[in-house]
C-alpha cells in the first residue's frame, strides 16, 4: 500500500508540472501576440508630402491610414494638427481639422489630403501631427494612433546680419542687413530691431520692395554705452508681405563684444559689508570712481556722469563735489567742478568720491518687495588731444541691500490664549516653582534668509518644562551652554511684515533662591538671532532684551507680583 500511495503522488506531481508548463506556454503566446506579432498587425499612419516646403506657398500633406489589424474597424476619424507658424490654406482660423473615414475592412487603405501653408520661417523645421481614432470590432473602446511628420522650411527671402565682432563703448560703428529674394514674386519687407536700451542707432523700420532675384543691403550706424568686456545682441526680425498676407521671413541675431577702452572707469564701494557690495539700510554709501588713461595719448576735457537708480537712495543727503540733480539722481563732474579733469596724461588716474545716504526703512507693501539694490551707472568721456577722437567708458555697480532680521521676546504668567496653562505662586516665593511662557516672535524684511538660529541662556533656577509650540524648525536645549535653541532652515522675505511673524512658545519653570529675595528674578538672558541673507550673501543678526519677573508684557500681573518673597 505505501508504494502505491507514493506512485500516485508522483503521478499527481507530474500532472501538476505539465499543467504549469501549459499555462506558461499559453502566457508566453499571449505576450508574443500582444507585444510582438500584434505590433505588425496594428493600423498604421504614413505621410505623402514634399520634404522641403517654401514659406508662403501651399503644399499638400496627405495622411495615409492602413488597417493592418486582423479585424474590422469602425468610427475612423483622422485629424491633422498644424504647429505655430502654419495654417490650413483656406485661411480658416483652425489648428486642428478632422475627417471621418467611417468603417474600414482588414487591409483597407484610406488617404486624406490637407493643404497647408507655412507662415513663419524663423524655425528651420515644422512638425505636423496626424492622429487617427478608431473602434476595433472586438472592443467597445476607441483606440488612437498618432505620428509626427517634419518638413524643412525654405525662405524665399534670405537675410544676413553683418556686424563687427567687437566695438568700444560709445564708439559709432557700421552694421547692415543683407537680403536676397530667391523667389519669382515681389516681396515687401519690413525689419524689426531688438537691442539693449543702451544701444542707439539710425535704424529705420520703413518698408522696402524687393523684386524677384533682387539682392540688396540696408546699412545703419550705431553705438552702445555698455560696460567694458560685456556682450550684447542685435536681433532683426524680417517680416514680408505677399498677396496681402504677412509672413515672418527670417529672424537673425548676432553678438557684439565691448572691448576695453583706453579710457578706463572703475567703481568700488569703500564701506561695503562684503566684497560683493552688500550694504545696510540707513548707511551712507561712499562710492569711489577712478578714471584712468591706459594709452600713450593725452586725454582732454574728461567728463564723468553717474546715475543712481533704486528706491532706497536718499537723494536729499547727497554729498558730492560735482553737480547733482535730486530729481533723477544724476551727478556730473567736469573740469569746472574738478580742475584735474581738464587733462589726463598717459598712465594718470583721477579719483572722485561721492557719498550717498540710504533710507533707514524698506518700503515693503507685499511679499514680493524684496532683493533691493542700489545701482550706479557711470560713464566717462574724453577727447584724444592729438586726433580729436571721442572715447567713452561705461561701468555699472550694484550694491545689494541687506535684509533686516528682528526678534521680539516676551514672557507671560497668565497665557491661556497660547493653550499652555502656567501654575505656581505669584508673588514668587523662594523655593516654590512657578511656570511662565516665553514667546519668541521672529520676522524679517526684504530678503529670504536661511540657517536661522535663535538662542538665549536660561539663568540659574530656570528650566524647561517640555511644554512648547514650535511652528517650524527644531527646538532644543544645548546642555553645554544651557541655552534654549530654535533652528529654522528657511524664512521667506517679509515674514511678519505682510503676514504674521513666526512665533515659538515654550514654558519655563522658575524656582527662586534666597539671594533674589526682594528683587525680580532673571528668567531669560538676552535673546540673539542670526541668519544668512540669501540675497546679499552676508550674515545678519538681531537681539532681544533679557526678561525677568517684572513681566512688563503681561497686563494681568502687577509689578509687585514679580518681587520674590522669602
Secondary structure, 3 states (H helix, E strand, C coil): CHHHHHHHHHHHHHHHHHHHHHHHHHHHHHHHHHHCHHHHHCCEEEEECCCEEECCCEEEEEEEEECCCCCCEEEEEEEEECCCCEEECCCCCCCEEEEEEEEECCCCEEEEEEEEEECECCCCEEEEEEEEEEEECCCCCCEEEEEEEEEEEECCEEEEEECCCEEECCCCEEEEEEEEECCCCCEEEEEEEECCCCEEECCCCCCEEECCCCEEEEEEEEEECCCCCCEEEEEEEEEEEECCEEEEEEEEEEEEEEECCCEEEEEEECCCCCCCCEEECCCEEEEEEEEEECCCCCEEEEEEEEEEECCCECHHHCEECCEEECCCCEEEECCCCCHHHHEECCCCEEEEEEEEEECCCCCCCCCCCCCCEEEEEEEEEEEECCCCCEEEEEEEEEEEEECEEEEEEEEECCCHHHCCCCCCCCCCECCCEEEEEEEEEEEEECCCEEEEEEEEECCCCEEEEEEEECCCCEEEEECCCCEEEEEEEEECCCCCCCCCCEEEEEEEEEECCHHHCCCECEEECCEEEEEEECCCCCEEEEEECCEECCCCCCCCCCHHHHECEC
